[in-house]
Amino acid sequence: MFRLKSFEPAMQGEVNEFFAAVFRESGKSFEPDGRHRAFADISGSFMAFWCMLEEDKIIGTVAVKRLSKTECELKGLYVYEKYHGRGLGRRLAEMAVKFAEECGFGKMFLDTMVKHEKALRLYEKMGFICTERYNDNERAEVFMVKELGNIKIREITDEDFDGLMRLYMELHNNPFPERDEYVMSVWKRIIDDKDHHIIVAEVGGAIAASCVCVIIPNLTRGQRPYAFIENVVTSEPYRRRGLASACLNYARELAGKENCYKMMLLTGSKEKSVLDFYENAGYNSKDKTAFIQWL
C-alpha cells in the first residue's frame, strides 16, 4: 500500500537518505552543501513537499517551488527504480499540479535532461509542453511548462445534466438523450445514490472530462468495499492536459476514504496509448482476467 505524506521537519534526515540513494541509482552524488542544498532545507526552499511512502519507507518525492505570484516550478520528482512503471511518479506529479491549481498559479514550469525519456513522456502526457529556458540551471537541457488555468475537479450536481450529456456524445457516439420521464428518473437515481460518483473536470465552466466511480459494498475481504471505474472520457479539445488523470486521481482518493481494498476498470481499447494511460494511472492488466457478457 502506497500513501502520500506531506513533509514534516522531523523527516529531513530520512529525505536526505532517500536522495543520497536515489541519486546513486542514476550515477550521481547527492550534494546537500552544494547544488542540492535546497533539498537539505525543504521547509525553507519549497511551498510544498510530499513523500510517497511504502509502509514507513520513503520511495518517492515531489515538490512545488514558487517562482512568482502567478508561476511555480515542479521540483524533486524522484522514485526508486524498482517502483518505476507503477504510476507512482504520476501520482506525485498530479499532487503537485493539483496543489498549484488550488493556489491559483497560472503556469507550472520544470526542467530536465534529454536522457530522462520516461520522465519526458510522463510530462507530455500530463500536458507539459516545451518552452524556452527560464532559469540558469546549466545541467538542464529541456524546459517545459503547463498552463494550469481555471480547472476544477468535482462531483456532478443536479444542474450538470446537459453538460455531462454533451460530453458523453463523444463516448461511443452516444446521442443526446431526451429529457423524458425515464431518462430523468435514471439521472435522479444516480444523483441520490451515495455510492455512485460521477467525477468531472470543469475548465472555464465547461465539463471537459469525466469518470464514474461506483463504491460496491462487499462481504469478503473483511467487509471492505471495492470500487469500479467506468465511462472515462475527455472532450477532444481538452485532451493531453491531464484532465482524465485528475478525475481518476479524485476517484482513487474517494476509494481510499471509503476503505476500498481495490479499484477495477475495463477498457475495450487496444490502442497502446490508452493502455499506457491506465498503467500510468496505477492500474495493471496482469493480476486479473476480465470477462464480459453483453446483454
C-alpha positions as CSV (number, residue, x, y, z in Angstrom):
1,M,0.0,0.0,0.0
2,F,1.4,3.4,-1.1
3,R,0.4,6.7,0.5
4,L,1.4,10.3,0.2
5,K,2.5,12.3,3.2
6,S,3.3,16.0,3.4
7,F,6.8,16.7,4.6
8,E,7.4,17.4,8.2
9,P,10.7,18.8,9.6
10,A,11.4,15.6,11.5
11,M,11.6,13.8,8.2
12,Q,14.6,15.8,6.9
13,G,17.1,13.1,7.8
14,E,15.1,10.4,6.1
15,V,14.6,12.6,3.0
16,N,18.4,13.2,2.8
17,E,19.0,9.4,2.9
18,F,16.5,8.9,0.1
19,F,18.1,11.5,-2.1
20,A,21.5,10.0,-1.5
21,A,20.2,6.6,-2.5
22,V,18.1,7.6,-5.5
23,F,20.8,9.8,-6.9
24,R,23.3,7.0,-6.6
25,E,21.0,4.8,-8.7
26,S,21.4,7.2,-11.6
27,G,25.2,7.6,-11.2
28,K,25.0,11.0,-9.4
29,S,26.0,12.1,-5.9
30,F,23.8,14.0,-3.5
31,E,25.4,17.3,-2.6
32,P,23.4,18.8,0.3
33,D,26.1,21.5,0.8
34,G,26.3,22.3,-2.9
35,R,23.9,22.2,-5.8
36,H,21.3,20.2,-3.9
37,R,21.2,22.5,-0.8
38,A,17.5,23.2,-1.4
39,F,16.7,19.6,-0.7
40,A,18.7,19.8,2.6
41,D,16.4,22.7,3.7
42,I,13.0,21.6,2.5
43,S,11.0,23.8,4.8
44,G,12.8,26.9,3.7
45,S,13.1,26.0,0.0
46,F,9.6,24.9,-1.2
47,M,6.0,25.8,-0.8
48,A,5.0,22.2,-0.6
49,F,6.9,18.8,-0.5
50,W,5.4,15.3,-0.5
51,C,6.8,11.9,0.1
52,M,5.5,8.7,-1.3
53,L,5.7,6.0,1.4
54,E,5.5,2.2,1.3
55,E,4.6,1.5,4.9
56,D,7.0,3.9,6.6
57,K,9.7,4.0,3.9
58,I,10.2,6.9,1.6
59,I,10.2,5.6,-2.0
60,G,9.5,8.9,-3.9
61,T,9.2,12.6,-3.6
62,V,7.9,15.8,-5.3
63,A,7.9,19.5,-4.5
64,V,6.5,22.8,-5.6
65,K,8.6,25.9,-5.7
66,R,7.2,29.4,-6.1
67,L,8.7,31.4,-9.0
68,S,6.4,34.4,-8.9
69,K,2.8,35.3,-7.9
70,T,1.5,33.5,-10.9
71,E,4.1,30.9,-11.7
72,C,5.6,27.9,-9.9
73,E,8.0,25.1,-10.6
74,L,7.8,21.3,-10.3
75,K,10.8,20.1,-8.4
76,G,12.3,16.9,-6.8
77,L,10.2,14.3,-8.7
78,Y,12.1,11.1,-7.9
79,V,11.1,7.5,-7.5
80,Y,13.3,4.5,-6.8
81,E,13.9,2.5,-10.0
82,K,12.3,-0.7,-8.6
83,Y,9.0,1.2,-8.4
84,H,9.1,2.6,-11.9
85,G,6.2,1.7,-14.2
86,R,3.6,1.6,-11.4
87,G,2.1,5.1,-11.9
88,L,3.7,6.4,-8.7
89,G,5.6,9.2,-10.4
90,R,2.4,10.3,-12.0
91,R,0.6,10.3,-8.7
92,L,3.3,12.5,-7.2
93,A,3.2,14.9,-10.1
94,E,-0.6,15.1,-10.1
95,M,-0.5,16.0,-6.4
96,A,1.9,18.9,-7.2
97,V,-0.2,20.1,-10.1
98,K,-3.4,19.9,-8.0
99,F,-1.8,22.0,-5.3
100,A,-0.5,24.6,-7.7
101,E,-4.0,24.9,-9.2
102,E,-5.6,25.3,-5.8
103,C,-3.0,28.0,-5.0
104,G,-4.2,29.9,-8.1
105,F,-0.9,29.6,-10.2
106,G,-1.4,30.1,-13.9
107,K,1.7,28.2,-15.0
108,M,3.9,25.4,-13.8
109,F,7.5,25.0,-15.2
110,L,10.0,22.2,-14.9
111,D,13.5,21.5,-16.2
112,T,15.1,18.1,-17.0
113,M,17.5,16.3,-19.2
114,V,17.1,14.7,-22.7
115,K,18.2,11.3,-21.3
116,H,15.3,11.1,-18.9
117,E,13.0,9.7,-21.6
118,K,10.4,8.1,-19.2
119,A,10.0,11.4,-17.3
120,L,9.6,13.3,-20.6
121,R,6.8,11.0,-21.7
122,L,5.1,11.4,-18.4
123,Y,5.3,15.2,-18.5
124,E,4.0,15.3,-22.1
125,K,1.0,13.1,-21.1
126,M,0.2,15.5,-18.3
127,G,0.1,18.4,-20.7
128,F,3.5,19.9,-20.3
129,I,5.0,21.4,-23.5
130,C,8.5,22.5,-24.4
131,T,9.3,26.2,-23.8
132,E,12.3,28.5,-23.6
133,R,14.9,28.4,-20.9
134,Y,13.5,30.0,-17.8
135,N,16.4,29.5,-15.3
136,D,20.2,29.3,-15.1
137,N,20.4,25.5,-14.4
138,E,23.5,24.6,-16.5
139,R,22.7,20.9,-16.4
140,A,19.2,21.2,-17.7
141,E,18.6,20.7,-21.4
142,V,14.8,20.6,-21.6
143,F,12.4,23.2,-20.3
144,M,8.7,22.7,-20.1
145,V,5.6,24.5,-19.0
146,K,1.9,23.6,-18.2
147,E,-0.9,26.0,-18.4
148,L,-2.9,25.5,-15.2
149,G,-5.9,27.7,-16.0
150,N,-9.3,27.6,-14.3
151,I,-9.7,23.9,-13.6
152,K,-11.9,22.3,-11.0
153,I,-12.2,18.6,-10.2
154,R,-15.5,17.9,-8.6
155,E,-18.6,15.6,-8.5
156,I,-21.6,16.4,-10.5
157,T,-24.6,18.3,-9.2
158,D,-28.2,18.2,-10.4
159,E,-27.5,21.2,-12.7
160,D,-24.9,19.3,-14.7
161,F,-27.1,17.1,-16.8
162,D,-26.8,19.0,-20.1
163,G,-23.0,19.4,-19.8
164,L,-22.4,15.8,-19.0
165,M,-24.6,14.6,-21.8
166,R,-22.8,16.7,-24.3
167,L,-19.5,15.2,-23.1
168,Y,-21.0,11.7,-23.3
169,M,-21.8,12.3,-27.0
170,E,-18.1,11.8,-27.6
171,L,-18.2,8.4,-25.8
172,H,-19.3,5.6,-28.1
173,N,-21.1,8.1,-30.3
174,N,-23.9,8.5,-27.7
175,P,-26.8,10.6,-28.9
176,F,-28.0,13.5,-26.7
177,P,-31.0,11.9,-24.7
178,E,-34.4,13.4,-24.5
179,R,-35.3,14.8,-21.1
180,D,-38.2,12.4,-20.7
181,E,-39.5,10.8,-17.6
182,Y,-37.4,7.7,-17.8
183,V,-34.1,9.5,-18.5
184,M,-34.6,12.0,-15.7
185,S,-35.6,9.2,-13.3
186,V,-32.2,7.5,-14.1
187,W,-30.5,10.8,-13.5
188,K,-32.2,11.3,-10.2
189,R,-31.4,7.8,-9.1
190,I,-27.7,8.4,-9.8
191,I,-27.6,11.8,-8.1
192,D,-29.3,10.4,-5.0
193,D,-27.0,7.3,-4.8
194,K,-24.3,8.0,-2.2
195,D,-22.2,5.2,-3.7
196,H,-22.4,6.3,-7.3
197,H,-20.0,9.1,-8.0
198,I,-19.7,10.9,-11.4
199,I,-16.5,13.0,-11.3
200,V,-15.9,15.8,-13.7
201,A,-13.1,18.2,-14.7
202,E,-14.5,21.6,-15.3
203,V,-12.5,24.1,-17.4
204,G,-13.8,27.6,-17.5
205,G,-17.2,26.5,-16.6
206,A,-17.4,23.7,-19.2
207,I,-17.3,19.9,-18.4
208,A,-14.2,18.8,-20.2
209,A,-13.6,15.3,-18.8
210,S,-15.2,12.7,-16.5
211,C,-15.2,9.3,-15.0
212,V,-17.6,7.2,-12.9
213,C,-16.6,5.6,-9.7
214,V,-19.1,3.2,-8.0
215,I,-18.4,2.0,-4.5
216,I,-19.7,-1.5,-4.1
217,P,-20.4,-2.9,-0.6
218,N,-18.8,-6.3,0.0
219,L,-19.0,-9.2,2.5
220,T,-15.5,-10.6,1.8
221,R,-12.0,-9.1,2.5
222,G,-13.0,-8.1,6.0
223,Q,-16.2,-6.5,4.6
224,R,-14.2,-3.8,2.8
225,P,-15.9,-2.4,-0.3
226,Y,-14.3,-2.2,-3.8
227,A,-14.6,0.5,-6.5
228,F,-15.5,0.1,-10.2
229,I,-14.4,2.8,-12.7
230,E,-16.4,3.4,-15.9
231,N,-17.1,6.0,-18.6
232,V,-13.6,7.6,-18.6
233,V,-13.8,10.3,-21.3
234,T,-12.2,13.6,-22.2
235,S,-13.6,16.0,-24.8
236,E,-11.3,16.2,-27.9
237,P,-10.3,19.9,-27.5
238,Y,-9.1,19.3,-23.9
239,R,-7.1,16.1,-24.4
240,R,-3.4,15.7,-23.3
241,R,-3.9,18.1,-20.4
242,G,-4.1,15.6,-17.6
243,L,-7.8,16.1,-17.0
244,A,-8.8,12.4,-17.2
245,S,-5.9,11.6,-14.9
246,A,-7.1,14.2,-12.4
247,C,-10.6,12.6,-12.4
248,L,-9.1,9.2,-11.8
249,N,-6.9,10.6,-9.0
250,Y,-10.0,12.0,-7.4
251,A,-11.7,8.6,-7.7
252,R,-8.7,7.0,-6.1
253,E,-8.8,9.4,-3.2
254,L,-12.5,8.7,-2.8
255,A,-12.0,5.0,-2.8
256,G,-9.3,5.3,-0.2
257,K,-11.6,7.3,2.1
258,E,-14.2,4.6,1.7
259,N,-11.6,2.0,2.7
260,C,-11.9,0.1,-0.6
261,Y,-9.4,-2.7,-1.0
262,K,-9.2,-2.5,-4.8
263,M,-10.3,-0.5,-7.8
264,M,-11.2,-2.1,-11.2
265,L,-11.9,-0.8,-14.7
266,L,-12.4,-2.3,-18.1
267,T,-11.5,-0.8,-21.5
268,G,-12.4,-2.0,-25.0
269,S,-9.5,-0.1,-26.5
270,K,-6.5,-2.0,-27.9
271,E,-4.5,1.2,-28.5
272,K,-1.2,1.2,-26.8
273,S,-1.6,4.9,-25.8
274,V,-4.8,4.1,-24.0
275,L,-3.4,1.0,-22.2
276,D,-0.3,3.0,-21.2
277,F,-2.5,5.7,-19.8
278,Y,-4.3,3.3,-17.5
279,E,-1.0,1.7,-16.4
280,N,0.5,5.1,-15.7
281,A,-2.6,5.8,-13.6
282,G,-1.7,2.8,-11.4
283,Y,-3.8,0.0,-13.0
284,N,-2.4,-3.3,-14.3
285,S,-3.7,-6.0,-16.6
286,K,-1.8,-8.8,-15.0
287,D,-3.5,-9.5,-11.7
288,K,-6.9,-10.5,-13.0
289,T,-8.6,-11.9,-16.1
290,A,-11.6,-9.9,-17.3
291,F,-14.7,-11.4,-18.9
292,I,-17.7,-9.6,-20.2
293,Q,-21.1,-10.7,-21.4
294,W,-23.3,-8.3,-23.3
295,L,-27.0,-8.4,-22.6
